[in-house]
Amino acid sequence: MATVMQKIKDIEDEMARTQKNKATAHHLGLLKAKLAKLRRELLAPPSKGGGGAGEGFDVTKSGDSRVGLVGFPSVGKSTLLNKLTGTFSEVASYEFTTLTCIPGVITYRGAKIQLLDLPGIIEGAKDGKGRGRQVISTARTCNCILIVLDAIKPITHKRLIEKELEGFGIRLNKEPPNLTFRKKDKGGINFTSTVTNTHLDLDTVKAICSEYRIHNADITLRYDATADDLIDVIEGSRIYMPCIYVVNKIDQITLEELEILDKLPHYCPISSHLEWNLDGLLEKIWEYLNLTRIYTKPKGMNPDYEDPVILSSKRRTVEDFCTRIHKDMVKQFKYALVWGSSAKHKPQRVGKEHELEDEDVVQIIKKAFWWYEELMG
């Protein structure tokens, strides 16, 4: 581990010394590719003798979505978990109170959202300092990250935490790069772009690919991509997730300071101790998770508005709805009746591929002899 760490430091030092211009783009691209490969080694699970993830970090995923609380020590994550979920996580005025991952559950708008209070990370967590590997690896399993910041501490903490998460392949509030990368057996590196490119040229692309021992590939850019974007696609292990910057302890700052903080994008001001704006935070979490509530309607009965089926915004077809209820329901499916904003008329008869909208009502009509078809193979 020490050897990998030293290599990372050497590369980071060299990148810091190197001026950024067109003449050095090729060299910087190569250094970034080397750095990404070394970071991947840090992400790799430890050997059997390494002790695993550590007590308290193997938290079973439950509920409809998972949200992680990430931040430096003593910013109020434990208090926030206690207030939102009623789960006890030790609170004290000194740093490093929470030493393991504490889970809790928020029930909001019919959805069960698992909230994880992760131990406070420190600068250098991405390089294995403290319990950084366990904290950030657990953060990668979340659907949304809450970066908890202390309003009375420097806002530079925000950038430091972003750097730690990015170092472990977590991309916050970003979409996956809009570029195509396809390996092939021969023909060399074919690099094309549909837009003017200011960051990448053929030599830089070839240097990055060479570092990954890729000598034949088709690469197409649809926007002004950077070397980091290309490396992310080649690595293929990046996690893209929404993030909310929760600025805590706003009761300890002035109105003028609050107005300055209000200019931050993806920001939510709170005081967890005084329970200020916790409802606003829950609304923002719901917005960023972008979940879809679907109500079931058994034949001849009223819809069940108490216990919706929760789908993600990316997987919300009728087939996804059936699978969420029971893995065998798709086999029994004949058609569905849908009421709501996704239906052209009320009700609309639809197939498995129909995309549902939030608060739609669905009634599944099963095949009359689906069990016979199953028996006959």
MARVEXDO-454146 format. One line per 4 residues: for each residue x, y, z of N, C-alpha, C. Coordinates in pm, whole numbers, plus 50000, padded with zeros to 5 digits. Layout:
! MARVEXDO-454146
X,Y,Z,X,Y,Z,X,Y,Z | ...;
! end
This chain:
! MARVEXDO-454146
50082,49879,50000,50000,50000,50000,50086,50126,50000 | 50197,50121,50078,50284,50237,50088,50344,50271,49952 | 50377,50168,49872,50435,50190,49740,50335,50260,49649 | 50210,50214,49651,50105,50277,49570,50085,50421,49615;
50084,50443,49746,50066,50578,49799,50176,50672,49753 | 50300,50622,49752,50413,50705,49712,50404,50738,49563 | 50362,50639,49484,50345,50663,49340,50239,50769,49315 | 50128,50761,49389,50021,50860,49376,50072,51000,49409;
50147,51009,49518,50200,51139,49560,50296,51195,49455 | 50381,51109,49402,50478,51154,49301,50407,51208,49178 | 50301,51138,49134,50227,51182,49015,50155,51313,49044 | 50091,51323,49162,50020,51447,49197,50117,51565,49204;
50237,51541,49258,50339,51647,49265,50382,51690,49125 | 50400,51592,49037,50441,51624,48900,50332,51701,48827 | 50205,51663,48848,50093,51734,48785,50085,51878,48836 | 50112,51897,48965,50108,52031,49023,50218,52120,48965;
50334,52060,48931,50446,52137,48875,50427,52169,48727 | 50343,52091,48660,50329,52104,48515,50228,52211,48479 | 50271,52305,48393,50180,52408,48345,50076,52347,48252 | 49953,52398,48260,49846,52346,48175,49837,52429,48047;
49873,52370,47936,49860,52433,47805,49855,52324,47700 | 49843,52362,47574,49830,52263,47467,49953,52174,47456 | 50069,52232,47484,50194,52156,47471,50205,52046,47576 | 50142,52067,47694,50154,51968,47802,50031,51879,47815;
49930,51901,47729,49806,51824,47740,49831,51675,47728 | 49919,51637,47634,49952,51495,47613,50011,51435,47742 | 50110,51505,47800,50177,51456,47921,50081,51449,48040 | 49997,51552,48057,49902,51554,48168,49798,51443,48154;
49755,51417,48031,49660,51309,48007,49716,51175,48047 | 49843,51155,48016,49911,51030,48053,49922,51016,48205 | 49957,51127,48272,49968,51125,48418,49832,51096,48483 | 49725,51155,48429,49591,51132,48483,49549,50986,48468;
49586,50925,48356,49553,50783,48335,49628,50697,48436 | 49757,50727,48458,49836,50652,48557,49776,50667,48696 | 49733,50790,48729,49675,50817,48860,49544,50740,48880 | 49461,50737,48776,49333,50664,48784,49357,50516,48809;
49457,50458,48745,49488,50315,48764,49534,50288,48906 | 49615,50379,48961,49662,50361,49099,49547,50375,49199 | 49457,50470,49171,49342,50486,49259,49255,50361,49257 | 49246,50295,49141,49169,50171,49131,49229,50064,49222;
49360,50061,49233,49425,49964,49323,49383,49989,49468 | 49367,50118,49505,49322,50148,49642,49178,50104,49664 | 49097,50111,49557,48957,50071,49567,48939,49921,49578 | 49039,49845,49524,49027,49699,49523,49012,49648,49666;
48928,49547,49688,48908,49495,49823,49037,49438,49879 | 49060,49451,50009,49182,49398,50068,49185,49245,50063 | 49304,49189,50079,49319,49044,50078,49252,48983,50200 | 49239,48852,50200,49169,48783,50310,49230,48814,50445;
49361,48838,50445,49426,48868,50572,49410,49012,50615 | 49343,49093,50528,49335,49237,50554,49225,49278,50649 | 49139,49187,50688,49039,49221,50789,48907,49271,50735 | 48892,49277,50600,48761,49312,50543,48727,49457,50562;
48601,49488,50550,48556,49627,50550,48557,49689,50688 | 48552,49610,50789,48554,49665,50924,48417,49663,50987 | 48414,49650,51118,48288,49639,51191,48197,49758,51164 | 48070,49728,51139,47973,49834,51122,47958,49886,50982;
48042,49840,50885,48036,49894,50751,47958,49806,50655 | 47937,49679,50687,47861,49590,50600,47713,49602,50634 | 47655,49715,50598,47515,49741,50630,47427,49692,50516 | 47334,49602,50547,47244,49549,50445,47158,49660,50388;
47152,49666,50256,47071,49768,50190,46924,49734,50209 | 46846,49831,50254,46704,49807,50276,46625,49929,50233 | 46493,49913,50224,46408,50024,50184,46409,50046,50034 | 46356,50160,49993,46341,50192,49851,46460,50269,49795;
46539,50330,49882,46654,50407,49838,46750,50424,49955 | 46877,50458,49923,46978,50473,50028,47047,50609,50014 | 47055,50681,50126,47117,50813,50129,47230,50810,50232 | 47347,50863,50194,47463,50864,50284,47496,51003,50335;
47522,51014,50465,47568,51139,50525,47720,51139,50528 | 47782,51230,50455,47927,51237,50446,47973,51374,50492 | 48084,51379,50566,48135,51508,50609,48254,51491,50700 | 48321,51601,50729,48430,51598,50824,48375,51573,50965;
48460,51533,51058,48412,51506,51194,48347,51628,51259 | 48248,51601,51343,48185,51702,51429,48113,51814,51351 | 48044,51776,51243,47965,51876,51170,47815,51859,51196 | 47777,51755,51273,47637,51738,51310,47565,51627,51236;
47638,51534,51176,47573,51424,51103,47491,51336,51197 | 47546,51305,51312,47476,51216,51406,47347,51281,51457 | 47354,51409,51488,47233,51480,51533,47127,51479,51423 | 47172,51499,51300,47078,51501,51187,47011,51364,51170;
47089,51258,51181,47032,51122,51172,46930,51101,51284 | 46966,51142,51405,46875,51125,51519,46742,51197,51497 | 46749,51320,51445,46628,51401,51426,46541,51346,51313 | 46603,51301,51204,46527,51257,51087,46469,51117,51102;
46538,51030,51174,46498,50888,51177,46460,50838,51315 | 46500,50909,51419,46476,50859,51554,46575,50750,51593 | 46675,50724,51507,46779,50625,51537,46887,50692,51621 | 46934,50623,51724,47036,50683,51810,47174,50664,51751;
47242,50776,51728,47382,50775,51689,47453,50870,51785 | 47558,50822,51850,47620,50898,51958,47661,51038,51915 | 47629,51135,51998,47659,51275,51969,47747,51329,52080 | 47853,51400,52040,47938,51466,52139,48005,51586,52071;
48065,51673,52153,48124,51795,52098,48266,51772,52047 | 48319,51651,52064,48453,51624,52015,48447,51544,51885 | 48559,51541,51814,48561,51478,51683,48567,51325,51693 | 48525,51260,51583,48532,51114,51569,48444,51042,51672;
48325,51096,51700,48232,51027,51790,48182,50898,51725 | 48138,50907,51597,48088,50790,51526,48204,50714,51464 | 48220,50587,51503,48331,50507,51454,48286,50398,51358 | 48157,50372,51351,48104,50274,51257,47989,50338,51179;
47936,50266,51085,47826,50316,51003,47693,50289,51074 | 47617,50395,51103,47490,50382,51174,47374,50401,51075 | 47289,50299,51057,47176,50314,50965,47048,50358,51037 | 46964,50430,50966,46830,50465,51014,46737,50468,50894;
46607,50479,50918,46510,50477,50808,46416,50597,50821 | 46399,50669,50709,46302,50778,50699,46183,50725,50620 | 46062,50741,50671,45942,50710,50593,45886,50842,50544 | 45888,50861,50413,45848,50990,50355,45769,50967,50226;
45649,51020,50221,45560,51008,50105,45543,50862,50061 | 45535,50774,50159,45513,50633,50131,45638,50554,50100 | 45753,50621,50091,45879,50553,50060,45960,50534,50188 | 46034,50425,50192,46126,50400,50303,46267,50429,50253;
46329,50532,50310,46461,50577,50267,46562,50545,50376 | 46659,50462,50343,46763,50426,50440,46866,50540,50446 | 46893,50587,50566,46990,50695,50587,47109,50640,50664 | 47229,50660,50611,47351,50609,50674,47434,50723,50729;
47464,50716,50858,47556,50811,50921,47695,50749,50914 | 47778,50801,50822,47913,50746,50804,48011,50819,50894 | 48114,50749,50942,48214,50817,51026,48273,50936,50953 | 48311,51040,51028,48368,51159,50966,48494,51126,50887;
48497,51172,50762,48617,51147,50682,48719,51257,50709 | 48843,51229,50675,48949,51327,50692,49016,51350,50557 | 49089,51458,50545,49161,51484,50421,49262,51372,50397 | 49260,51316,50278,49346,51202,50248,49274,51069,50259;
49142,51073,50283,49065,50949,50295,49075,50865,50169 | 49075,50932,50052,49082,50859,49926,49215,50785,49910 | 49316,50826,49988,49447,50762,49983,49465,50662,50097 | 49354,50627,50164,49360,50523,50266,49380,50573,50407;
49384,50704,50428,49404,50756,50564,49277,50735,50646 | 49295,50721,50777,49181,50698,50866,49106,50574,50822 | 48973,50583,50818,48890,50472,50768,48829,50511,50634 | 48908,50588,50558,48858,50643,50433,48806,50541,50335;
48878,50427,50321,48836,50325,50226,48695,50275,50258 | 48669,50242,50385,48538,50190,50424,48430,50295,50406 | 48458,50421,50448,48358,50527,50441,48317,50552,50297 | 48415,50573,50209,48382,50612,50072,48331,50493,49992;
48380,50373,50022,48326,50254,49953,48179,50235,49986 | 48141,50261,50111,47999,50254,50149,47920,50365,50081 | 47980,50483,50071,47913,50595,50005,47881,50561,49859 | 47964,50479,49795,47941,50442,49655,47816,50358,49637;
47765,50297,49745,47645,50214,49734,47517,50297,49749 | 47531,50427,49773,47414,50512,49798,47352,50561,49667 | 47226,50605,49676,47157,50665,49561,47167,50816,49563 | 47203,50871,49678,47220,51016,49692,47316,51041,49808;
47397,51145,49796,47491,51181,49902,47451,51315,49962 | 47452,51322,50095,47437,51450,50164,47574,51487,50221 | 47637,51588,50164,47763,51638,50221,47725,51740,50328 | 47750,51705,50453,47712,51791,50565,47828,51884,50597;
47802,52015,50591,47904,52117,50615,47867,52199,50739 | 47967,52247,50808,47948,52332,50925,47950,52477,50879 | 47840,52549,50903,47829,52687,50855,47935,52780,50912 | 47990,52744,51028,48088,52833,51091,48232,52794,51058;
48249,52691,50974,48382,52651,50931,48403,52690,50786 | 48529,52694,50740,48556,52741,50602,48480,52659,50498 | 48427,52730,50398,48353,52664,50291,48447,52581,50203 | 48578,52598,50223,48676,52516,50149,48661,52368,50184;
48598,52338,50298,48573,52198,50335,48491,52128,50227 | 48402,52204,50162,48318,52148,50056,48407,52090,49945 | 48502,52169,49899,48589,52123,49790,48678,52008,49834 | 48723,52009,49958,48808,51900,50008,48732,51767,50008;
48606,51770,50052,48526,51647,50054,48498,51600,49911 | 48466,51694,49822,48443,51658,49681,48566,51588,49623 | 48683,51639,49657,48808,51579,49607,48825,51437,49657 | 48791,51414,49785,48803,51279,49841,48707,51183,49770;
48583,51226,49748,48485,51140,49682,48521,51115,49536 | 48566,51219,49468,48606,51205,49328,48724,51110,49314 | 48814,51113,49413,48929,51024,49410,48890,50877,49416 | 48771,50848,49467,48721,50711,49474,48615,50684,49367;
48613,50768,49264,48528,50739,49149,48382,50780,49164 | 48351,50867,49261,48214,50915,49277,48203,51051,49210 | 48111,51063,49114,48091,51188,49040,47960,51251,49087 | 47969,51370,49146,47854,51434,49209,47783,51529,49114;
47651,51513,49105,47566,51601,49023,47617,51614,48880 | 47665,51503,48826,47714,51500,48688,47647,51386,48612 | 47636,51405,48482,47587,51299,48395,47707,51223,48339 | 47691,51094,48306,47801,51020,48243,47845,51090,48115;
47976,51087,48082,48027,51155,47962,47955,51107,47835 | 47920,51202,47751,47848,51171,47627,47950,51141,47516 | 48016,51029,47532,48111,50986,47431,48103,50835,47415 | 48139,50788,47298,48135,50645,47268,48276,50590,47264;
48298,50481,47337,48429,50414,47338,48406,50266,47311 | 48462,50217,47203,48440,50076,47167,48573,50013,47125 | 48612,49910,47198,48734,49837,47162,48709,49755,47035 | 48816,49729,46960,48807,49645,46840,48935,49565,46827;
48938,49472,46734,49051,49380,46720,49167,49439,46641 | 49139,49529,46549,49246,49587,46466,49201,49723,46413 | 49293,49792,46347,49258,49921,46288,49311,50042,46362 | 49378,50019,46476,49434,50130,46552,49330,50213,46625;
49370,50333,46667,49281,50425,46739,49215,50518,46639 | 49084,50510,46630,49007,50597,46541,48933,50700,46626 | 48975,50826,46616,48923,50931,46703,48846,51034,46620 | 48715,51048,46648,48634,51147,46577,48555,51230,46676;
48517,51351,46634,48441,51440,46721,48339,51516,46638 | 48219,51528,46692,48112,51601,46622,48111,51749,46659 | 48201,51789,46751,48211,51930,46794,48357,51972,46796 | 48380,52102,46804,48518,52152,46818,48572,52110,46954;
48693,52053,46953,48751,52000,47076,48868,52084,47122 | 48862,52130,47247,48969,52214,47301,49057,52141,47403 | 49014,52021,47443,49087,51949,47548,49162,51825,47497 | 49105,51756,47402,49163,51630,47356,49205,51638,47210;
49319,51577,47179,49358,51557,47041,49399,51411,47025 | 49430,51371,46903,49459,51230,46876,49579,51180,46957 | 49683,51263,46970,49803,51219,47045,49769,51194,47192 | 49689,51283,47252,49651,51265,47393,49565,51141,47410;
49471,51121,47318,49384,51004,47323,49466,50876,47312 | 49562,50874,47219,49648,50756,47200,49732,50730,47325 | 49782,50837,47388,49865,50821,47509,49783,50760,47622 | 49659,50808,47640,49573,50755,47745,49540,50608,47717;
49503,50579,47595,49470,50440,47558,49591,50349,47575 | 49710,50398,47538,49832,50318,47550,49859,50280,47695 | 49830,50372,47789,49850,50344,47931,49762,50228,47976 | 49646,50212,47911,49556,50101,47942,49578,49980,47849;
49687,49987,47773,49721,49880,47677,49609,49857,47577 | 49547,49966,47537,49442,49962,47433,49501,50023,47307 | 49512,49943,47202,49576,49990,47078,49480,49996,46961 | 49358,49941,46981,49257,49943,46874,49122,49978,46934;
49069,50093,46896,48940,50137,46950,48882,50249,46865 | 48748,50257,46865,48677,50369,46803,48626,50460,46914 | 48661,50589,46907,48621,50686,47009,48552,50802,46939 | 48428,50831,46981,48351,50941,46922,48305,51035,47033;
48339,51163,47018,48298,51264,47115,48179,51342,47061 | 48082,51370,47149,47966,51448,47110,47961,51581,47185 | 48066,51609,47259,48078,51738,47327,48225,51761,47356 | 48260,51875,47411,48401,51910,47434,48452,51836,47558;
48484,51709,47541,48524,51624,47653,48668,51650,47695 | 48698,51614,47820,48833,51629,47874,48900,51492,47886 | 49029,51495,47919,49102,51370,47944,49038,51292,48058 | 48992,51365,48162,48927,51298,48276,48801,51224,48232;
48724,51286,48140,48602,51220,48091,48635,51090,48019 | 48736,51094,47933,48776,50973,47859,48824,50865,47955 | 48904,50903,48053,48953,50806,48151,48838,50744,48229 | 48739,50826,48266,48621,50774,48339,48550,50666,48258;
48535,50690,48127,48466,50592,48041,48548,50465,48028 | 48680,50479,48010,48766,50361,47998,48765,50279,48127 | 48773,50350,48241,48771,50281,48370,48639,50206,48390 | 48530,50271,48356,48399,50206,48360,48343,50178,48498;
48407,50230,48604,48362,50200,48740,48313,50325,48813 | 48291,50431,48739,48249,50556,48803,48102,50550,48843 | 48072,50613,48955,47935,50620,49006,47887,50765,48993 | 47776,50783,48925,47720,50917,48906,47596,50929,48994;
47600,51021,49088,47487,51032,49181,47460,51176,49221 | 47334,51205,49256,47301,51340,49302,47358,51367,49440 | 47383,51493,49467,47441,51533,49596,47376,51663,49643 | 47346,51668,49772,47294,51790,49835,47396,51837,49938;
47429,51966,49934,47521,52023,50032,47438,52078,50148 | 47440,52005,50259,47359,52041,50376,47444,52128,50469 | 47414,52257,50472,47492,52349,50556,47423,52358,50692 | 47487,52299,50791,47430,52287,50925,47477,52403,51015;
47407,52419,51126,47439,52518,51230,47420,52661,51180 | 47317,52684,51098,47294,52819,51046,47245,52914,51155 | 47208,52858,51271,47169,52944,51384,47289,53019,51441 | 47410,52982,51399,47531,53044,51453,47595,53144,51356;
47525,53177,51246,47581,53274,51151,47481,53387,51130 | 47528,53495,51067,47443,53612,51044,47358,53592,50918 | 47258,53677,50903,47172,53672,50786,47252,53702,50659 | 47348,53794,50669,47432,53828,50554,47514,53707,50510;
47569,53633,50608,47646,53513,50575,47558,53406,50513 | 47435,53396,50563,47340,53298,50508,47307,53331,50362 | 47295,53460,50331,47266,53502,50193,47381,53467,50100 | 47503,53473,50150,47620,53434,50069,47616,53284,50041;
47588,53206,50145,47580,53061,50129,47467,53022,50034 | 47362,53105,50031,47245,53075,49950,47276,53072,49800 | 47392,53124,49762,47432,53126,49621,47494,52994,49576 | 47518,52905,49672,47575,52774,49636,47470,52690,49563;
47508,52623,49454,47414,52531,49390,47396,52404,49473 | 47281,52341,49462,47251,52214,49531,47264,52228,49682 | 47221,52340,49735,47247,52371,49877,47117,52371,49957 | 47125,52327,50084,47009,52330,50173,47055,52372,50313;
47011,52488,50363,47052,52534,50497,46965,52471,50605 | 47026,52426,50714,46949,52368,50825,47017,52400,50959 | 46942,52377,51064,47002,52363,51198,46943,52235,51254 | 47023,52129,51256,46970,52000,51303,46938,52006,51452;
47015,52083,51529,46993,52093,51673,46859,52160,51703 | 46828,52269,51629,46704,52342,51651,46592,52296,51558 | 46621,52198,51473,46525,52140,51379,46472,52244,51279 | 46559,52335,51237,46522,52434,51137,46534,52372,50997;
46431,52386,50918,46428,52350,50775,46452,52201,50748 | 46421,52114,50843,46434,51970,50817,46330,51923,50715 | 46212,51987,50717,46111,51954,50616,46160,51992,50476 | 46226,52106,50468,46283,52149,50339,46390,52053,50290;
46469,52000,50383,46571,51903,50346,46509,51775,50294 | 46403,51728,50363,46335,51605,50318,46276,51624,50177 | 46219,51740,50151,46165,51768,50018,46275,51764,49912 | 46390,51819,49947,46502,51822,49852,46557,51681,49829;
46565,51601,49934,46609,51461,49919,46516,51388,49824 | 46385,51408,49844,46285,51343,49757,46304,51386,49612 | 46326,51516,49594,46346,51571,49459,46470,51509,49392 | 46579,51498,49467,46705,51449,49410,46703,51298,49387;
46631,51224,49472,46618,51079,49450,46531,51050,49328 | 46438,51141,49300,46353,51130,49180,46281,50995,49176 | 46216,50961,49287,46144,50834,49294,46004,50849,49236 | 45946,50737,49197,45812,50735,49138,45721,50647,49223;
45608,50704,49268,45511,50629,49349,45400,50575,49258 | 45378,50445,49265,45272,50382,49186,45175,50313,49283 | 45045,50344,49267,44945,50286,49355,44880,50166,49286 | 44859,50060,49363,44799,49938,49309,44646,49946,49321;
44578,49882,49226,44432,49876,49230,44387,49732,49201 | 44358,49655,49305,44304,49520,49282,44170,49530,49208 | 44138,49430,49129,44015,49431,49049,43892,49443,49140 | 43805,49538,49106,43681,49557,49180,43697,49629,49312;
43818,49682,49339,43843,49751,49466,43900,49890,49440 | 43901,49973,49545,43960,50107,49535,44112,50098,49538 | 44180,50196,49480,44328,50197,49484,44379,50203,49628 | 44495,50143,49651,44560,50148,49782,44657,50265,49785;
44612,50378,49844,44696,50497,49848,44788,50500,49971 | 44779,50399,50056,44859,50397,50179,44997,50335,50159 | 45007,50243,50064,45133,50168,50049,45173,50161,49902 | 45229,50271,49848,45266,50272,49707,45385,50181,49677;
45394,50138,49553,45513,50069,49504,45610,50177,49455 | 45733,50174,49505,45830,50280,49473,45925,50231,49364 | 45932,50310,49255,46022,50279,49145,46122,50393,49127 | 46238,50360,49071,46333,50466,49038,46291,50532,48908;
46337,50654,48887,46297,50728,48766,46350,50662,48640 | 46458,50582,48653,46520,50520,48536,46459,50383,48504 | 46383,50328,48598,46322,50196,48578,46177,50202,48625 | 46090,50255,48538,45952,50278,48580,45852,50231,48474;
45885,50125,48403,45788,50067,48311,45691,49978,48389 | 45585,49937,48322,45489,49844,48384,45561,49714,48421 | 45656,49671,48337,45732,49550,48367,45813,49566,48495 | 45877,49683,48513,45950,49711,48637,45856,49708,48757;
45737,49763,48739,45635,49763,48845,45599,49619,48884 | 45576,49533,48784,45541,49392,48812,45655,49321,48885 | 45777,49343,48839,45894,49278,48900,45910,49321,49045 | 45882,49449,49071,45895,49502,49208,45796,49434,49303;
45678,49400,49252,45577,49334,49336,45614,49188,49359 | 45644,49116,49249,45681,48974,49260,45751,48932,49132 | 45856,48853,49146,45937,48816,49029,45859,48734,48927 | 45752,48665,48969,45675,48583,48876,45557,48657,48811;
45534,48781,48851,45416,48850,48799,45426,48878,48649 | 45548,48897,48599,45566,48922,48455,45517,48802,48374 | 45540,48682,48426,45494,48561,48355,45341,48554,48349 | 45275,48609,48450,45129,48605,48456,45064,48722,48382;
45146,48819,48339,45095,48945,48285,45024,48928,48150 | 44906,48986,48138,44834,48992,48010,44833,49137,47959 | 44783,49228,48041,44791,49371,48012,44764,49446,48142 | 44778,49577,48138,44753,49658,48258,44658,49772,48225;
44582,49814,48324,44499,49933,48313,44563,50042,48397 | 44580,50160,48337,44652,50269,48404,44565,50395,48411 | 44558,50454,48531,44496,50583,48552,44606,50679,48596 | 44606,50800,48547,44707,50896,48591,44766,50974,48475;
44875,51048,48504,44931,51141,48405,44996,51071,48287 | 45033,50943,48301,45094,50872,48188,44989,50814,48093 | 44863,50817,48134,44755,50758,48053,44690,50863,47964 | 44667,50827,47839,44602,50919,47744,44452,50931,47773;
44393,50823,47823,44254,50827,47867,44242,50739,47992 | 44133,50752,48066,44121,50689,48198,44013,50579,48196 | 44051,50452,48214,44189,50403,48217,44240,50375,48075 | 44371,50360,48064,44432,50321,47936,44486,50179,47948;
44455,50098,47847,44508,49962,47843,44649,49968,47784 | 44747,49913,47857,44887,49925,47815,44958,49789,47827 | 45075,49782,47763,45160,49664,47772,45272,49684,47872 | 45363,49589,47876,45472,49590,47975,45568,49706,47956;
45579,49756,47832,45680,49858,47803,45632,50000,47837 | 45506,50016,47876,45452,50149,47905,45525,50213,48024 | 45566,50340,48009,45636,50412,48116,45536,50483,48206 | 45550,50460,48334,45459,50516,48434,45510,50649,48487;
45416,50730,48539,45450,50858,48600,45414,50854,48749 | 45470,50950,48824,45447,50955,48968,45298,50961,49000 | 45255,50878,49093,45118,50869,49144,45019,50811,49044 | 45068,50737,48945,44977,50661,48859,44912,50548,48940;
44793,50506,48897,44724,50390,48955,44726,50279,48851 | 44765,50159,48894,44780,50047,48800,44702,49926,48848 | 44631,49864,48754,44565,49736,48778,44621,49635,48678 | 44674,49525,48730,44732,49421,48644,44626,49316,48611;
44612,49288,48484,44522,49182,48439,44608,49061,48401 | 44583,48949,48468,44665,48830,48446,44607,48741,48337 | 44692,48659,48278,44647,48560,48181,44556,48460,48252 | 44452,48416,48184,44357,48324,48246,44420,48189,48279;
44509,48142,48191,44567,48008,48212,44720,48016,48215 | 44770,48119,48283,44916,48135,48287,44982,48015,48354 | 44916,47957,48453,44974,47842,48525,44983,47722,48432 | 44888,47710,48338,44889,47597,48243,45008,47613,48147;
45028,47735,48101,45142,47765,48012,45273,47733,48083 | 45278,47763,48213,45398,47736,48291,45423,47583,48301 | 45318,47509,48322,45332,47363,48332,45377,47300,48201 | 45324,47355,48088,45355,47301,47956,45490,47348,47904;
45552,47442,47979,45684,47489,47939,45678,47587,47824;
! end
